[in-house]
Amino acid sequence: MAKNATINMRVDASLKTDVERILQALGISTTEAINMFLNRVRLSRGIPFSVQMTDDEFRRYLAECPLDDEAISPEEASSIKAALSEIKEGKVASFDEIKRSLGK
């Protein structure tokens, strides 16, 4: 397959250094690693690893959400307040609890 496209990106310098050191120990270049990642995204039709919050992280996010932020609509603020209330009252099951109940 012809390689005729370029991706330019900026990353933290220390992240780049650390990753390059690890990849060098594995015997692959950063370009090869990025190509591996992109091919895996194509094969899996998505990010090839979980990118979601745990139940605890989501509860903390809701609790810390600034409801007076002008980027949050009044409807969204109301939904967040309702969700927090339901969590505090034990009216919801976490995703982890549902998975456990299904034996997964």
C-alpha positions as CSV (number, residue, x, y, z in Angstrom):
1,M,0.0,0.0,0.0
2,A,1.4,3.4,-1.0
3,K,2.2,5.7,1.8
4,N,1.2,9.1,0.5
5,A,-0.6,10.9,3.4
6,T,0.9,12.8,6.2
7,I,-0.3,13.4,9.8
8,N,1.2,16.3,11.7
9,M,0.5,16.5,15.4
10,R,1.8,18.1,18.5
11,V,2.4,16.2,21.8
12,D,4.0,16.9,25.1
13,A,7.8,16.6,24.7
14,S,8.3,14.3,27.7
15,L,5.5,12.0,26.5
16,K,7.2,11.8,23.1
17,T,10.5,11.0,24.6
18,D,9.1,8.3,26.9
19,V,7.1,6.7,24.1
20,E,10.0,6.7,21.7
21,R,12.2,5.1,24.3
22,I,9.7,2.3,24.9
23,L,9.1,1.8,21.1
24,Q,12.8,1.7,20.5
25,A,13.1,-1.1,23.1
26,L,10.3,-2.9,21.2
27,G,12.1,-2.5,17.9
28,I,9.5,-0.3,16.2
29,S,9.4,3.3,15.2
30,T,6.8,5.9,16.3
31,T,5.5,5.9,12.7
32,E,5.1,2.1,12.7
33,A,3.3,2.3,16.1
34,I,0.9,4.9,14.8
35,N,0.3,2.9,11.6
36,M,-0.4,-0.2,13.8
37,F,-2.9,1.9,15.9
38,L,-4.7,3.3,12.8
39,N,-4.9,-0.2,11.2
40,R,-6.4,-1.5,14.4
41,V,-9.0,1.3,14.5
42,R,-10.0,0.4,11.0
43,L,-10.2,-3.3,11.8
44,S,-12.3,-2.8,15.0
45,R,-14.2,0.2,13.6
46,G,-13.5,2.1,16.7
47,I,-10.9,2.9,19.3
48,P,-9.2,-0.5,20.1
49,F,-9.4,0.1,23.9
50,S,-11.9,1.3,26.4
51,V,-12.3,5.1,26.6
52,Q,-15.0,5.4,29.1
53,M,-15.2,6.5,32.7
54,T,-15.7,4.0,35.5
55,D,-18.8,4.3,37.5
56,D,-16.9,6.1,40.3
57,E,-15.3,8.5,37.8
58,F,-18.7,9.3,36.3
59,R,-20.2,9.9,39.7
60,R,-17.3,12.3,40.6
61,Y,-17.7,14.0,37.3
62,L,-21.4,14.6,37.9
63,A,-20.7,15.8,41.5
64,E,-18.1,18.2,40.3
65,C,-19.9,19.5,37.2
66,P,-20.3,23.3,37.4
67,L,-24.1,23.6,36.9
68,D,-23.7,27.4,36.6
69,D,-21.4,27.1,33.6
70,E,-22.9,29.0,30.7
71,A,-21.9,26.1,28.4
72,I,-24.4,23.9,30.2
73,S,-28.0,24.5,29.2
74,P,-30.7,24.8,31.9
75,E,-32.1,21.5,30.6
76,E,-28.7,19.7,31.0
77,A,-28.2,21.1,34.5
78,S,-31.7,19.8,35.4
79,S,-30.8,16.4,34.0
80,I,-27.5,16.3,35.9
81,K,-29.3,17.3,39.2
82,A,-31.9,14.6,38.6
83,A,-29.2,12.0,37.9
84,L,-27.3,12.9,41.0
85,S,-30.5,12.7,43.1
86,E,-31.3,9.2,41.7
87,I,-27.7,8.0,42.4
88,K,-27.9,9.3,46.0
89,E,-31.3,7.6,46.5
90,G,-30.0,4.3,45.1
91,K,-32.6,4.3,42.3
92,V,-30.0,3.3,39.6
93,A,-27.8,0.3,39.0
94,S,-24.3,0.9,37.8
95,F,-23.1,-0.6,34.6
96,D,-20.6,-2.8,36.6
97,E,-23.5,-4.1,38.7
98,I,-25.5,-5.0,35.6
99,K,-22.5,-6.8,34.1
100,R,-22.0,-8.8,37.4
101,S,-25.7,-9.7,37.5
102,L,-25.4,-11.1,34.0
103,G,-22.3,-13.1,35.0
104,K,-19.9,-11.0,32.9
